[in-house]
Amino acid sequence: MRANRQEIFHDDEDTLRFLETLNKIKTMSAIKVYGWCLMGNHVHLLLGEGKGDISITMKRVGVGFVWW
């Protein structure tokens, strides 16, 4: 996820909320999360596909986090 080089994670609460969102979607979509690296302005994820299209899963993660 990238937001025009703007900061996504301002503090630990933001980081934890993203990981909670990822975990919720992981359970719902049955994706495998092999690794992650949360940077200030973007995210690296190493995922294995689960149920459904990976692009829809990533959209759910992004929208779920932004909604917060």
DSSP file (Angstrom, degrees, kcal/mol; ACC not computed):
  #  RESIDUE AA STRUCTURE BP1 BP2  ACC     N-H-->O    O-->H-N    N-H-->O    O-->H-N    TCO  KAPPA ALPHA  PHI   PSI    X-CA   Y-CA   Z-CA
    1    1 A M              0   0    0      0, 0.0    42,-1.0     0, 0.0     2,-0.4   0.000 360.0 360.0 360.0 135.1    0.0    0.0    0.0
    2    2 A R  B     -A   42   0A   0     40,-0.2     2,-0.2     5,-0.0    40,-0.2  -0.997 360.0-164.2-137.8 141.7    1.3    3.4   -0.9
    3    3 A A    >   -     0   0    0     38,-0.9     3,-2.5     3,-0.4    39,-0.0  -0.528  67.4 -72.1-127.2  64.8   -0.3    6.8   -0.3
    4    4 A N  T 3  S-     0   0    0      1,-0.3     3,-0.1    -2,-0.2    -2,-0.0   0.855  93.4 -60.8  52.1  39.4    1.6    9.3   -2.5
    5    5 A R  T 3  S+     0   0    0     36,-0.3    -1,-0.3     1,-0.2     2,-0.2   0.609 104.0 138.6  63.4  13.6    4.6    9.1   -0.2
    6    6 A Q    <   -     0   0    0     -3,-2.5    -3,-0.4    35,-0.2    -1,-0.2  -0.600  65.1 -93.1 -85.7 151.5    2.4   10.3    2.7
    7    7 A E        +     0   0    0     -2,-0.2    34,-0.3     1,-0.2     3,-0.1  -0.434  39.7 178.3 -66.1 130.4    2.8    8.8    6.1
    8    8 A I  S    S+     0   0    0     32,-3.1     2,-0.7     1,-0.2    33,-0.2   0.806  72.1  49.4 -96.8 -43.3    0.4    5.9    6.7
    9    9 A F        +     0   0    0     31,-1.7    -1,-0.2    30,-0.2     3,-0.1  -0.869  56.6 169.7-106.0 107.0    1.4    4.9   10.2
   10   10 A H        -     0   0    0     -2,-0.7     2,-0.3    -3,-0.1    -1,-0.2   0.761  67.7  -8.8 -86.0 -27.1    1.7    7.8   12.5
   11   11 A D  S  > S-     0   0    0      1,-0.0     4,-1.7     0, 0.0     3,-0.4  -0.902  83.7 -79.1-157.0-178.4    2.1    5.8   15.7
   12   12 A D  H  > S+     0   0    0     -2,-0.3     4,-2.8     1,-0.2     5,-0.2   0.827 122.3  61.1 -62.7 -32.3    2.0    2.3   17.2
   13   13 A E  H  > S+     0   0    0      1,-0.2     4,-2.3     2,-0.2    -1,-0.2   0.910 104.4  48.6 -62.6 -41.5   -1.8    2.4   17.4
   14   14 A D  H  > S+     0   0    0     -3,-0.4     4,-2.2     2,-0.2    -1,-0.2   0.923 112.1  49.2 -62.3 -44.4   -2.0    2.8   13.6
   15   15 A T  H  X S+     0   0    0     -4,-1.7     4,-2.2     1,-0.2    -2,-0.2   0.927 112.3  47.1 -61.8 -46.7    0.5   -0.1   13.1
   16   16 A L  H  X S+     0   0    0     -4,-2.8     4,-2.4     1,-0.2    -1,-0.2   0.884 110.0  53.5 -63.6 -38.8   -1.5   -2.4   15.5
   17   17 A R  H  X S+     0   0    0     -4,-2.3     4,-2.4    -5,-0.2    -1,-0.2   0.899 108.2  50.2 -64.1 -39.8   -4.8   -1.4   13.8
   18   18 A F  H  X S+     0   0    0     -4,-2.2     4,-2.8     2,-0.2    -2,-0.2   0.933 111.6  47.8 -62.9 -44.9   -3.4   -2.4   10.4
   19   19 A L  H  X S+     0   0    0     -4,-2.2     4,-2.4     2,-0.2    -2,-0.2   0.869 111.3  50.8 -65.4 -36.6   -2.2   -5.8   11.7
   20   20 A E  H  X S+     0   0    0     -4,-2.4     4,-2.3     2,-0.2    -1,-0.2   0.908 111.6  48.1 -64.8 -41.6   -5.6   -6.4   13.4
   21   21 A T  H  X S+     0   0    0     -4,-2.4     4,-2.5     2,-0.2     5,-0.2   0.931 111.6  49.9 -63.6 -45.7   -7.3   -5.6   10.0
   22   22 A L  H  X S+     0   0    0     -4,-2.8     4,-2.6     1,-0.2    -2,-0.2   0.909 111.0  49.6 -59.4 -42.9   -4.9   -7.9    8.2
   23   23 A N  H  X S+     0   0    0     -4,-2.4     4,-2.2     2,-0.2    -1,-0.2   0.901 110.1  50.5 -64.2 -41.4   -5.6  -10.7   10.7
   24   24 A K  H  X S+     0   0    0     -4,-2.3     4,-2.1     1,-0.2    -2,-0.2   0.935 114.7  42.8 -61.6 -46.7   -9.3  -10.2   10.3
   25   25 A I  H  X S+     0   0    0     -4,-2.5     4,-3.0     2,-0.2     6,-0.3   0.861 109.9  58.7 -69.1 -35.0   -9.2  -10.4    6.5
   26   26 A K  H  X>S+     0   0    0     -4,-2.6     4,-1.4    -5,-0.2     5,-0.8   0.927 109.5  43.6 -57.7 -46.2   -6.7  -13.3    6.7
   27   27 A T  H  <5S+     0   0    0     -4,-2.2    -2,-0.2     2,-0.2    -1,-0.2   0.915 116.5  46.7 -65.7 -44.1   -9.2  -15.3    8.7
   28   28 A M  H  <5S+     0   0    0     -4,-2.1    -2,-0.2     1,-0.2    -1,-0.2   0.878 122.7  33.7 -67.0 -39.4  -12.1  -14.3    6.4
   29   29 A S  H  <5S-     0   0    0     -4,-3.0    22,-3.1    -5,-0.1    -1,-0.2   0.527  98.9-129.6 -97.2  -7.8  -10.2  -15.0    3.1
   30   30 A A  T  <5 +     0   0    0     -4,-1.4    -3,-0.2    -5,-0.3    -4,-0.1   0.810  51.5 157.7  60.3  32.0   -8.1  -17.9    4.3
   31   31 A I      < -     0   0    0     -5,-0.8     2,-0.5    -6,-0.3    18,-0.2  -0.464  41.2-124.6 -79.0 159.7   -4.9  -16.2    2.9
   32   32 A K  E     -B   48   0B   0     16,-2.2    16,-2.6    -2,-0.1     2,-0.7  -0.917  15.3-154.6-104.0 130.7   -1.6  -17.2    4.3
   33   33 A V  E     +B   47   0B   0     -2,-0.5    14,-0.2    14,-0.2     3,-0.1  -0.919  19.9 169.5-106.7 110.2    0.6  -14.4    5.7
   34   34 A Y  E     -     0   0B   0     12,-2.9     2,-0.3    -2,-0.7    13,-0.2   0.729  63.7 -21.3 -91.9 -25.9    4.2  -15.4    5.4
   35   35 A G  E     -B   46   0B   0     11,-1.2    11,-2.8     2,-0.0    -1,-0.3  -0.970  53.1-163.6-174.9 161.3    5.7  -12.0    6.3
   36   36 A W  E     -B   45   0B   0     -2,-0.3     2,-0.3     9,-0.2     9,-0.2  -0.991   7.9-164.3-152.7 155.7    5.3   -8.3    6.4
   37   37 A C  E     -B   44   0B   0      7,-2.3     7,-2.4    -2,-0.3     2,-0.8  -0.903  13.2-158.8-142.2 111.4    7.2   -5.1    6.7
   38   38 A L  E     -B   43   0B   0     -2,-0.3     5,-0.2     5,-0.2     2,-0.2  -0.832  14.1-175.1 -97.1 112.5    5.3   -2.0    7.7
   39   39 A M        -     0   0    0      3,-2.6   -30,-0.2    -2,-0.8   -31,-0.1  -0.447  41.0 -99.6 -95.5 173.3    7.2    1.1    6.7
   40   40 A G  S    S+     0   0    0      1,-0.2   -32,-3.1    -2,-0.2   -31,-1.7   0.864 119.2  18.7 -62.8 -35.7    6.1    4.7    7.5
   41   41 A N  S    S+     0   0    0    -34,-0.3   -38,-0.9   -33,-0.2     2,-0.3   0.339 128.9  20.5-123.4   7.4    4.6    5.3    4.1
   42   42 A H  B     -A    2   0A   0    -40,-0.2    -3,-2.6   -37,-0.1     2,-0.4  -0.981  62.5-127.0-163.8 173.5    4.0    1.8    2.6
   43   43 A V  E     -B   38   0B   0    -42,-1.0     2,-0.5    -2,-0.3    -5,-0.2  -0.972   5.3-156.8-131.4 139.9    3.7   -1.9    3.3
   44   44 A H  E     -B   37   0B   0     -7,-2.4    -7,-2.3    -2,-0.4     2,-0.4  -0.984  20.3-178.8-113.2 128.0    5.4   -5.0    2.0
   45   45 A L  E     -B   36   0B   0     -2,-0.5     2,-0.6    -9,-0.2    -9,-0.2  -0.983  21.9-157.1-128.3 138.8    3.4   -8.2    2.4
   46   46 A L  E     +B   35   0B   0    -11,-2.8   -12,-2.9    -2,-0.4   -11,-1.2  -0.939  34.1 169.2-112.6 106.5    4.3  -11.8    1.5
   47   47 A L  E     -B   33   0B   0     -2,-0.6     2,-0.4   -14,-0.2   -14,-0.2  -0.832  32.5-145.5-122.8 152.9    1.0  -13.6    1.0
   48   48 A G  E     -B   32   0B   0    -16,-2.6   -16,-2.2    -2,-0.3    -2,-0.0  -0.958  38.5-104.5-112.1 138.0   -0.3  -16.9   -0.3
   49   49 A E        +     0   0    0     -2,-0.4     2,-0.1   -18,-0.2     3,-0.1  -0.229  42.1 172.4 -62.4 147.6   -3.7  -16.9   -2.0
   50   50 A G        -     0   0    0      2,-0.3     2,-0.4     1,-0.2   -20,-0.2  -0.030  54.2 -16.8-120.8-132.8   -6.7  -18.2   -0.1
   51   51 A K  S    S+     0   0    0    -22,-3.1    -1,-0.2    -2,-0.1   -20,-0.1  -0.665 114.5   1.7 -78.7 130.6  -10.3  -18.1   -1.1
   52   52 A G  S    S-     0   0    0     -2,-0.4    -2,-0.3    -3,-0.1     2,-0.2  -0.156 106.0 -32.7  88.4 177.3  -11.0  -15.6   -3.8
   53   53 A D     >  -     0   0    0      1,-0.1     4,-1.9    -4,-0.1     3,-0.4  -0.509  46.6-135.5 -77.0 136.6   -9.0  -13.2   -5.8
   54   54 A I  H  > S+     0   0    0      1,-0.2     4,-2.6    -2,-0.2     5,-0.2   0.831 104.5  59.0 -62.7 -32.2   -5.9  -11.7   -4.1
   55   55 A S  H  > S+     0   0    0      2,-0.2     4,-1.9     1,-0.2    -1,-0.2   0.884 106.3  47.1 -66.5 -36.8   -6.8   -8.2   -5.5
   56   56 A I  H  > S+     0   0    0     -3,-0.4     4,-2.2     2,-0.2    -1,-0.2   0.895 111.3  51.9 -69.1 -39.5  -10.1   -8.3   -3.7
   57   57 A T  H  X S+     0   0    0     -4,-1.9     4,-2.0     2,-0.2    -2,-0.2   0.931 110.6  47.6 -60.7 -45.8   -8.5   -9.5   -0.5
   58   58 A M  H  X S+     0   0    0     -4,-2.6     4,-2.6     1,-0.2    -1,-0.2   0.866 109.2  54.2 -65.6 -35.9   -6.0   -6.6   -0.7
   59   59 A K  H  X S+     0   0    0     -4,-1.9     4,-3.0     1,-0.2     5,-0.3   0.917 107.6  50.9 -62.1 -42.4   -8.8   -4.1   -1.4
   60   60 A R  H  X S+     0   0    0     -4,-2.2     4,-2.5     2,-0.2    -2,-0.2   0.898 110.3  49.2 -62.9 -40.3  -10.5   -5.4    1.8
   61   61 A V  H  X S+     0   0    0     -4,-2.0     4,-2.0     2,-0.2    -2,-0.2   0.956 114.9  44.3 -62.8 -49.6   -7.4   -4.9    3.8
   62   62 A G  H  X S+     0   0    0     -4,-2.6     4,-2.6     1,-0.2     5,-0.2   0.928 116.8  44.0 -62.1 -48.0   -6.9   -1.4    2.5
   63   63 A V  H  X S+     0   0    0     -4,-3.0     4,-2.6     1,-0.2    -1,-0.2   0.901 112.2  53.9 -66.0 -40.7  -10.5   -0.3    2.8
   64   64 A G  H  X S+     0   0    0     -4,-2.5     4,-0.8    -5,-0.3    -1,-0.2   0.885 113.5  42.1 -61.0 -39.0  -10.7   -1.9    6.3
   65   65 A F  H >< S+     0   0    0     -4,-2.0     3,-0.6    -5,-0.2    -2,-0.2   0.921 115.0  48.6 -73.8 -44.9   -7.7    0.1    7.5
   66   66 A V  H 3< S+     0   0    0     -4,-2.6    -2,-0.2     1,-0.2    -1,-0.2   0.870 103.7  61.8 -63.7 -37.0   -8.7    3.4    5.9
   67   67 A W  H 3<        0   0    0     -4,-2.6    -1,-0.2     1,-0.3    -2,-0.2   0.839 360.0 360.0 -58.8 -33.4  -12.2    3.1    7.3
   68   68 A W    <<        0   0    0     -4,-0.8    -1,-0.3    -3,-0.6    -2,-0.2   0.487 360.0 360.0 -69.2 360.0  -10.7    3.2   10.8
